[in-house]
Amino acid sequence: MKEQDAQAKLSLKLQAYQYLKTKILNCEYRPNEFLNEQKLCAEMGNISRTPMRDALGRLEQEGLITILPKKGLMVSGITEEDVHSMFEMRLLVEPYALRTYGNAIPGSSWRPTPS
């Protein structure tokens, strides 16, 4: 029975994490918006605070929220540096992907240029 309880708790942690992450990435919780832990628990059908806190800790590690002592939880904003980093990554990854896999695109006449 304890194993089932552990799986249920793990499931609630995962559900809370996925729920919050989806809401953040879809901008349903806007950047720099404060969140209330009790309201979040209620939104998910009155789950307990433990799985919600685990989910919030994981989201903080991923940089999606900031936990501010004595203030609460805040959705992290996107900075200009974040945007520049994303474009730099795309500049590295996309040409490689085209050189390596571009000829596999159906109906494509694209051929890599010799480097």
VOKEVO-724816 format. One record per atom (N, C-alpha, C): atom name; residue in three letters; x negated, y negated, z. Coordinates in steps of 0.05 Angstrom, whole numbers. Last residue first. Layout:
N
{atom:CA; type:ALA; east:X; north:Y; up:Z}
...
REM end
This chain:
115
{atom:N; type:SER; east:-641; north:-462; up:-957}
{atom:CA; type:SER; east:-653; north:-480; up:-937}
{atom:C; type:SER; east:-683; north:-477; up:-937}
{atom:N; type:PRO; east:-593; north:-462; up:-1009}
{atom:CA; type:PRO; east:-618; north:-452; up:-998}
{atom:C; type:PRO; east:-631; north:-472; up:-979}
{atom:N; type:THR; east:-525; north:-467; up:-989}
{atom:CA; type:THR; east:-547; north:-478; up:-1004}
{atom:C; type:THR; east:-573; north:-467; up:-992}
{atom:N; type:PRO; east:-475; north:-416; up:-994}
{atom:CA; type:PRO; east:-494; north:-432; up:-978}
{atom:C; type:PRO; east:-516; north:-443; up:-996}
{atom:N; type:ARG; east:-415; north:-426; up:-1029}
{atom:CA; type:ARG; east:-440; north:-411; up:-1027}
{atom:C; type:ARG; east:-459; north:-428; up:-1011}
{atom:N; type:TRP; east:-346; north:-423; up:-1040}
{atom:CA; type:TRP; east:-368; north:-435; up:-1025}
{atom:C; type:TRP; east:-392; north:-416; up:-1023}
{atom:N; type:SER; east:-301; north:-405; up:-1060}
{atom:CA; type:SER; east:-323; north:-405; up:-1078}
{atom:C; type:SER; east:-348; north:-418; up:-1066}
{atom:N; type:SER; east:-254; north:-364; up:-1028}
{atom:CA; type:SER; east:-273; north:-386; up:-1026}
{atom:C; type:SER; east:-295; north:-383; up:-1047}
{atom:N; type:GLY; east:-218; north:-323; up:-1023}
{atom:CA; type:GLY; east:-212; north:-344; up:-1044}
{atom:C; type:GLY; east:-232; north:-367; up:-1043}
{atom:N; type:PRO; east:-233; north:-313; up:-955}
{atom:CA; type:PRO; east:-218; north:-304; up:-979}
{atom:C; type:PRO; east:-212; north:-327; up:-998}
{atom:N; type:ILE; east:-296; north:-320; up:-930}
{atom:CA; type:ILE; east:-270; north:-333; up:-931}
{atom:C; type:ILE; east:-256; north:-325; up:-956}
{atom:N; type:ALA; east:-347; north:-302; up:-934}
{atom:CA; type:ALA; east:-327; north:-282; up:-926}
{atom:C; type:ALA; east:-299; north:-294; up:-926}
{atom:N; type:ASN; east:-381; north:-344; up:-941}
{atom:CA; type:ASN; east:-375; north:-328; up:-965}
{atom:C; type:ASN; east:-354; north:-306; up:-959}
{atom:N; type:GLY; east:-386; north:-364; up:-888}
{atom:CA; type:GLY; east:-371; north:-378; up:-908}
{atom:C; type:GLY; east:-363; north:-362; up:-932}
{atom:N; type:TYR; east:-419; north:-342; up:-849}
{atom:CA; type:TYR; east:-394; north:-329; up:-855}
{atom:C; type:TYR; east:-377; north:-342; up:-877}
{atom:N; type:THR; east:-467; north:-372; up:-848}
{atom:CA; type:THR; east:-467; north:-343; up:-842}
{atom:C; type:THR; east:-442; north:-329; up:-852}
{atom:N; type:ARG; east:-455; north:-424; up:-862}
{atom:CA; type:ARG; east:-477; north:-410; up:-875}
{atom:C; type:ARG; east:-475; north:-380; up:-872}
{atom:N; type:LEU; east:-412; north:-434; up:-826}
{atom:CA; type:LEU; east:-408; north:-434; up:-855}
{atom:C; type:LEU; east:-430; north:-420; up:-870}
{atom:N; type:ALA; east:-438; north:-429; up:-776}
{atom:CA; type:ALA; east:-416; north:-412; up:-783}
{atom:C; type:ALA; east:-411; north:-411; up:-813}
{atom:N; type:TYR; east:-476; north:-471; up:-781}
{atom:CA; type:TYR; east:-485; north:-443; up:-778}
{atom:C; type:TYR; east:-463; north:-424; up:-786}
{atom:N; type:PRO; east:-442; north:-516; up:-782}
{atom:CA; type:PRO; east:-458; north:-509; up:-806}
{atom:C; type:PRO; east:-469; north:-480; up:-805}
{atom:N; type:GLU; east:-417; north:-509; up:-729}
{atom:CA; type:GLU; east:-402; north:-507; up:-754}
{atom:C; type:GLU; east:-419; north:-502; up:-779}
{atom:N; type:VAL; east:-456; north:-515; up:-688}
{atom:CA; type:VAL; east:-443; north:-490; up:-692}
{atom:C; type:VAL; east:-430; north:-488; up:-720}
{atom:N; type:LEU; east:-477; north:-568; up:-689}
{atom:CA; type:LEU; east:-495; north:-545; up:-688}
{atom:C; type:LEU; east:-481; north:-519; up:-697}
{atom:N; type:LEU; east:-433; north:-600; up:-689}
{atom:CA; type:LEU; east:-453; north:-604; up:-710}
{atom:C; type:LEU; east:-473; north:-581; up:-711}
{atom:N; type:ARG; east:-407; north:-583; up:-643}
{atom:CA; type:ARG; east:-395; north:-577; up:-669}
{atom:C; type:ARG; east:-416; north:-580; up:-691}
{atom:N; type:MET; east:-442; north:-605; up:-605}
{atom:CA; type:MET; east:-439; north:-576; up:-607}
{atom:C; type:MET; east:-427; north:-568; up:-634}
{atom:N; type:GLU; east:-433; north:-659; up:-615}
{atom:CA; type:GLU; east:-460; north:-648; up:-619}
{atom:C; type:GLU; east:-458; north:-618; up:-622}
{atom:N; type:PHE; east:-379; north:-663; up:-601}
{atom:CA; type:PHE; east:-387; north:-667; up:-629}
{atom:C; type:PHE; east:-414; north:-656; up:-634}
{atom:N; type:MET; east:-384; north:-654; up:-545}
{atom:CA; type:MET; east:-367; north:-636; up:-562}
{atom:C; type:MET; east:-375; north:-639; up:-591}
{atom:N; type:SER; east:-415; north:-697; up:-529}
{atom:CA; type:SER; east:-425; north:-670; up:-526}
{atom:C; type:SER; east:-410; north:-650; up:-544}
{atom:N; type:HIS; east:-380; north:-740; up:-540}
{atom:CA; type:HIS; east:-405; north:-738; up:-554}
{atom:C; type:HIS; east:-417; north:-710; up:-553}
{atom:N; type:VAL; east:-341; north:-728; up:-501}
{atom:CA; type:VAL; east:-334; north:-728; up:-530}
{atom:C; type:VAL; east:-359; north:-725; up:-547}
{atom:N; type:ASP; east:-370; north:-734; up:-454}
{atom:CA; type:ASP; east:-358; north:-708; up:-460}
{atom:C; type:ASP; east:-352; north:-706; up:-490}
{atom:N; type:GLU; east:-382; north:-789; up:-457}
{atom:CA; type:GLU; east:-404; north:-769; up:-458}
{atom:C; type:GLU; east:-393; north:-741; up:-465}
{atom:N; type:GLU; east:-332; north:-810; up:-448}
{atom:CA; type:GLU; east:-344; north:-814; up:-474}
{atom:C; type:GLU; east:-367; north:-794; up:-478}
{atom:N; type:THR; east:-294; north:-762; up:-410}
{atom:CA; type:THR; east:-311; north:-786; up:-413}
{atom:C; type:THR; east:-321; north:-788; up:-442}
{atom:N; type:ILE; east:-231; north:-745; up:-388}
{atom:CA; type:ILE; east:-251; north:-739; up:-408}
{atom:C; type:ILE; east:-267; north:-765; up:-412}
{atom:N; type:GLY; east:-216; north:-732; up:-318}
{atom:CA; type:GLY; east:-213; north:-746; up:-343}
{atom:C; type:GLY; east:-235; north:-737; up:-363}
{atom:N; type:SER; east:-186; north:-684; up:-276}
{atom:CA; type:SER; east:-209; north:-697; up:-286}
{atom:C; type:SER; east:-204; north:-709; up:-313}
{atom:N; type:VAL; east:-134; north:-694; up:-231}
{atom:CA; type:VAL; east:-141; north:-682; up:-257}
{atom:C; type:VAL; east:-165; north:-698; up:-268}
{atom:N; type:MET; east:-144; north:-688; up:-162}
{atom:CA; type:MET; east:-141; north:-706; up:-185}
{atom:C; type:MET; east:-150; north:-691; up:-210}
{atom:N; type:LEU; east:-120; north:-680; up:-96}
{atom:CA; type:LEU; east:-130; north:-667; up:-121}
{atom:C; type:LEU; east:-125; north:-686; up:-144}
{atom:N; type:GLY; east:-138; north:-718; up:-38}
{atom:CA; type:GLY; east:-122; north:-698; up:-53}
{atom:C; type:GLY; east:-136; north:-687; up:-77}
{atom:N; type:LYS; east:-161; north:-746; up:4}
{atom:CA; type:LYS; east:-145; north:-760; up:-15}
{atom:C; type:LYS; east:-127; north:-740; up:-31}
{atom:N; type:LYS; east:-195; north:-718; up:37}
{atom:CA; type:LYS; east:-177; north:-736; up:50}
{atom:C; type:LYS; east:-159; north:-752; up:30}
{atom:N; type:PRO; east:-239; north:-705; up:-17}
{atom:CA; type:PRO; east:-233; north:-702; up:11}
{atom:C; type:PRO; east:-215; north:-725; up:22}
{atom:N; type:LEU; east:-216; north:-688; up:-79}
{atom:CA; type:LEU; east:-226; north:-711; up:-64}
{atom:C; type:LEU; east:-218; north:-708; up:-35}
{atom:N; type:ILE; east:-231; north:-646; up:-129}
{atom:CA; type:ILE; east:-219; north:-646; up:-102}
{atom:C; type:ILE; east:-232; north:-668; up:-86}
{atom:N; type:THR; east:-214; north:-650; up:-196}
{atom:CA; type:THR; east:-233; north:-659; up:-175}
{atom:C; type:THR; east:-218; north:-658; up:-149}
{atom:N; type:ILE; east:-208; north:-605; up:-251}
{atom:CA; type:ILE; east:-197; north:-621; up:-230}
{atom:C; type:ILE; east:-220; north:-629; up:-211}
{atom:N; type:LEU; east:-242; north:-582; up:-289}
{atom:CA; type:LEU; east:-216; north:-592; up:-297}
{atom:C; type:LEU; east:-201; north:-609; up:-276}
{atom:N; type:GLY; east:-290; north:-558; up:-277}
{atom:CA; type:GLY; east:-290; north:-586; up:-282}
{atom:C; type:GLY; east:-263; north:-598; up:-291}
{atom:N; type:GLU; east:-293; north:-507; up:-260}
{atom:CA; type:GLU; east:-293; north:-511; up:-289}
{atom:C; type:GLU; east:-292; north:-540; up:-296}
{atom:N; type:GLN; east:-288; north:-515; up:-205}
{atom:CA; type:GLN; east:-313; north:-505; up:-216}
{atom:C; type:GLN; east:-316; north:-509; up:-246}
{atom:N; type:GLU; east:-234; north:-529; up:-205}
{atom:CA; type:GLU; east:-254; north:-549; up:-198}
{atom:C; type:GLU; east:-281; north:-540; up:-208}
{atom:N; type:LEU; east:-210; north:-481; up:-218}
{atom:CA; type:LEU; east:-208; north:-504; up:-237}
{atom:C; type:LEU; east:-227; north:-526; up:-230}
{atom:N; type:ARG; east:-223; north:-453; up:-172}
{atom:CA; type:ARG; east:-234; north:-444; up:-198}
{atom:C; type:ARG; east:-232; north:-466; up:-219}
{atom:N; type:GLY; east:-193; north:-481; up:-134}
{atom:CA; type:GLY; east:-223; north:-479; up:-132}
{atom:C; type:GLY; east:-236; north:-471; up:-158}
{atom:N; type:LEU; east:-142; north:-471; up:-153}
{atom:CA; type:LEU; east:-152; north:-499; up:-153}
{atom:C; type:LEU; east:-182; north:-499; up:-151}
{atom:N; type:ALA; east:-138; north:-416; up:-143}
{atom:CA; type:ALA; east:-136; north:-426; up:-170}
{atom:C; type:ALA; east:-148; north:-454; up:-173}
{atom:N; type:ASP; east:-142; north:-417; up:-87}
{atom:CA; type:ASP; east:-162; north:-402; up:-103}
{atom:C; type:ASP; east:-162; north:-412; up:-132}
{atom:N; type:ARG; east:-96; north:-446; up:-75}
{atom:CA; type:ARG; east:-122; north:-457; up:-68}
{atom:C; type:ARG; east:-144; north:-443; up:-84}
{atom:N; type:MET; east:-57; north:-410; up:-92}
{atom:CA; type:MET; east:-59; north:-436; up:-105}
{atom:C; type:MET; east:-86; north:-449; up:-99}
{atom:N; type:PRO; east:-63; north:-366; up:-58}
{atom:CA; type:PRO; east:-69; north:-363; up:-86}
{atom:C; type:PRO; east:-72; north:-390; up:-101}
{atom:N; type:THR; east:-50; north:-397; up:-8}
{atom:CA; type:THR; east:-76; north:-383; up:-13}
{atom:C; type:THR; east:-82; north:-378; up:-43}
{atom:N; type:ARG; east:1; north:-417; up:-5}
{atom:CA; type:ARG; east:-21; north:-436; up:-10}
{atom:C; type:ARG; east:-47; north:-421; up:-18}
{atom:N; type:SER; east:50; north:-377; up:-40}
{atom:CA; type:SER; east:36; north:-386; up:-16}
{atom:C; type:SER; east:12; north:-403; up:-25}
{atom:N; type:ILE; east:102; north:-402; up:-84}
{atom:CA; type:ILE; east:80; north:-383; up:-78}
{atom:C; type:ILE; east:66; north:-394; up:-53}
{atom:N; type:ASN; east:151; north:-426; up:-102}
{atom:CA; type:ASN; east:144; north:-424; up:-74}
{atom:C; type:ASN; east:123; north:-402; up:-68}
{atom:N; type:GLY; east:150; north:-428; up:-158}
{atom:CA; type:GLY; east:169; north:-410; up:-145}
{atom:C; type:GLY; east:162; north:-405; up:-116}
{atom:N; type:MET; east:116; north:-466; up:-177}
{atom:CA; type:MET; east:111; north:-438; up:-185}
{atom:C; type:MET; east:129; north:-418; up:-170}
{atom:N; type:GLU; east:131; north:-512; up:-152}
{atom:CA; type:GLU; east:135; north:-509; up:-181}
{atom:C; type:GLU; east:133; north:-480; up:-191}
{atom:N; type:ALA; east:111; north:-503; up:-101}
{atom:CA; type:ALA; east:140; north:-503; up:-105}
{atom:C; type:ALA; east:147; north:-499; up:-135}
{atom:N; type:CYS; east:57; north:-510; up:-110}
{atom:CA; type:CYS; east:66; north:-484; up:-100}
{atom:C; type:CYS; east:96; north:-481; up:-105}
{atom:N; type:LEU; east:58; north:-564; up:-125}
{atom:CA; type:LEU; east:48; north:-543; up:-144}
{atom:C; type:LEU; east:58; north:-516; up:-136}
{atom:N; type:LYS; east:73; north:-587; up:-78}
{atom:CA; type:LYS; east:91; north:-589; up:-101}
{atom:C; type:LYS; east:84; north:-568; up:-122}
{atom:N; type:GLN; east:28; north:-576; up:-46}
{atom:CA; type:GLN; east:54; north:-565; up:-39}
{atom:C; type:GLN; east:74; north:-566; up:-62}
{atom:N; type:GLU; east:-12; north:-605; up:-74}
{atom:CA; type:GLU; east:-14; north:-576; up:-71}
{atom:C; type:GLU; east:13; north:-564; up:-64}
{atom:N; type:ASN; east:-4; north:-655; up:-120}
{atom:CA; type:ASN; east:2; north:-647; up:-93}
{atom:C; type:ASN; east:4; north:-617; up:-91}
{atom:N; type:LEU; east:-49; north:-694; up:-159}
{atom:CA; type:LEU; east:-32; north:-671; up:-156}
{atom:C; type:LEU; east:-28; north:-665; up:-126}
{atom:N; type:PHE; east:-60; north:-754; up:-195}
{atom:CA; type:PHE; east:-62; north:-739; up:-170}
{atom:C; type:PHE; east:-41; north:-717; up:-169}
{atom:N; type:GLU; east:-92; north:-763; up:-258}
{atom:CA; type:GLU; east:-67; north:-760; up:-243}
{atom:C; type:GLU; east:-72; north:-745; up:-217}
{atom:N; type:ASN; east:-136; north:-763; up:-290}
{atom:CA; type:ASN; east:-136; north:-781; up:-267}
{atom:C; type:ASN; east:-109; north:-782; up:-252}
{atom:N; type:PRO; east:-100; north:-739; up:-346}
{atom:CA; type:PRO; east:-125; north:-745; up:-333}
{atom:C; type:PRO; east:-122; north:-767; up:-312}
{atom:N; type:ARG; east:-35; north:-709; up:-330}
{atom:CA; type:ARG; east:-52; north:-727; up:-345}
{atom:C; type:ARG; east:-79; north:-731; up:-331}
{atom:N; type:TYR; east:-4; north:-652; up:-341}
{atom:CA; type:TYR; east:-17; north:-666; up:-318}
{atom:C; type:TYR; east:-38; north:-683; up:-331}
{atom:N; type:GLU; east:3; north:-642; up:-393}
{atom:CA; type:GLU; east:27; north:-645; up:-377}
{atom:C; type:GLU; east:20; north:-657; up:-350}
{atom:N; type:CYS; east:-39; north:-633; up:-427}
{atom:CA; type:CYS; east:-35; north:-660; up:-416}
{atom:C; type:CYS; east:-8; north:-664; up:-403}
{atom:N; type:ASN; east:-53; north:-582; up:-437}
{atom:CA; type:ASN; east:-32; north:-593; up:-453}
{atom:C; type:ASN; east:-24; north:-621; up:-445}
{atom:N; type:LEU; east:-90; north:-573; up:-397}
{atom:CA; type:LEU; east:-100; north:-574; up:-425}
{atom:C; type:LEU; east:-79; north:-585; up:-444}
{atom:N; type:ILE; east:-56; north:-572; up:-352}
{atom:CA; type:ILE; east:-77; north:-592; up:-354}
{atom:C; type:ILE; east:-85; north:-596; up:-383}
{atom:N; type:LYS; east:-23; north:-528; up:-362}
{atom:CA; type:LYS; east:-11; north:-555; up:-358}
{atom:C; type:LYS; east:-32; north:-577; up:-362}
{atom:N; type:THR; east:-62; north:-488; up:-365}
{atom:CA; type:THR; east:-45; north:-494; up:-388}
{atom:C; type:THR; east:-33; north:-522; up:-386}
{atom:N; type:LYS; east:-81; north:-489; up:-312}
{atom:CA; type:LYS; east:-99; north:-495; up:-334}
{atom:C; type:LYS; east:-83; north:-502; up:-359}
{atom:N; type:LEU; east:-35; north:-474; up:-283}
{atom:CA; type:LEU; east:-46; north:-500; up:-279}
{atom:C; type:LEU; east:-64; north:-508; up:-303}
{atom:N; type:TYR; east:-27; north:-421; up:-303}
{atom:CA; type:TYR; east:-5; north:-441; up:-303}
{atom:C; type:TYR; east:-17; north:-469; up:-302}
{atom:N; type:GLN; east:-75; north:-396; up:-291}
{atom:CA; type:GLN; east:-67; north:-399; up:-319}
{atom:C; type:GLN; east:-45; north:-420; up:-322}
{atom:N; type:TYR; east:-74; north:-399; up:-233}
{atom:CA; type:TYR; east:-96; north:-410; up:-249}
{atom:C; type:TYR; east:-88; north:-415; up:-278}
{atom:N; type:ALA; east:-27; north:-371; up:-222}
{atom:CA; type:ALA; east:-30; north:-399; up:-214}
{atom:C; type:ALA; east:-52; north:-413; up:-230}
{atom:N; type:GLN; east:-41; north:-320; up:-242}
{atom:CA; type:GLN; east:-18; north:-334; up:-252}
{atom:C; type:GLN; east:-20; north:-364; up:-246}
{atom:N; type:LEU; east:-85; north:-308; up:-210}
{atom:CA; type:LEU; east:-89; north:-310; up:-239}
{atom:C; type:LEU; east:-65; north:-326; up:-251}
{atom:N; type:LYS; east:-60; north:-305; up:-160}
{atom:CA; type:LYS; east:-83; north:-324; up:-164}
{atom:C; type:LYS; east:-86; north:-329; up:-194}
{atom:N; type:LEU; east:-23; north:-265; up:-170}
{atom:CA; type:LEU; east:-14; north:-292; up:-164}
{atom:C; type:LEU; east:-36; north:-312; up:-168}
{atom:N; type:SER; east:-59; north:-222; up:-177}
{atom:CA; type:SER; east:-41; north:-230; up:-199}
{atom:C; type:SER; east:-30; north:-258; up:-194}
{atom:N; type:LEU; east:-80; north:-219; up:-128}
{atom:CA; type:LEU; east:-98; north:-225; up:-150}
{atom:C; type:LEU; east:-81; north:-235; up:-173}
{atom:N; type:LYS; east:-34; north:-203; up:-100}
{atom:CA; type:LYS; east:-48; north:-229; up:-93}
{atom:C; type:LYS; east:-65; north:-237; up:-116}
{atom:N; type:ALA; east:-26; north:-153; up:-124}
{atom:CA; type:ALA; east:-5; north:-174; up:-126}
{atom:C; type:ALA; east:-17; north:-201; up:-120}
{atom:N; type:GLN; east:-72; north:-126; up:-108}
{atom:CA; type:GLN; east:-67; north:-131; up:-137}
{atom:C; type:GLN; east:-46; north:-153; up:-141}
{atom:N; type:ALA; east:-64; north:-125; up:-53}
{atom:CA; type:ALA; east:-87; north:-138; up:-64}
{atom:C; type:ALA; east:-83; north:-145; up:-93}
{atom:N; type:ASP; east:-18; north:-94; up:-51}
{atom:CA; type:ASP; east:-17; north:-121; up:-40}
{atom:C; type:ASP; east:-40; north:-137; up:-52}
{atom:N; type:GLN; east:-38; north:-46; up:-70}
{atom:CA; type:GLN; east:-17; north:-59; up:-85}
{atom:C; type:GLN; east:-15; north:-89; up:-77}
{atom:N; type:GLU; east:-74; north:-33; up:-29}
{atom:CA; type:GLU; east:-84; north:-37; up:-56}
{atom:C; type:GLU; east:-64; north:-52; up:-73}
{atom:N; type:LYS; east:-40; north:-25; up:14}
{atom:CA; type:LYS; east:-57; north:-48; up:15}
{atom:C; type:LYS; east:-69; north:-54; up:-13}
{atom:N; type:MET; east:-16; north:24; up:0}
{atom:CA; type:MET; east:0; north:0; up:0}
{atom:C; type:MET; east:-17; north:-25; up:0}
REM end
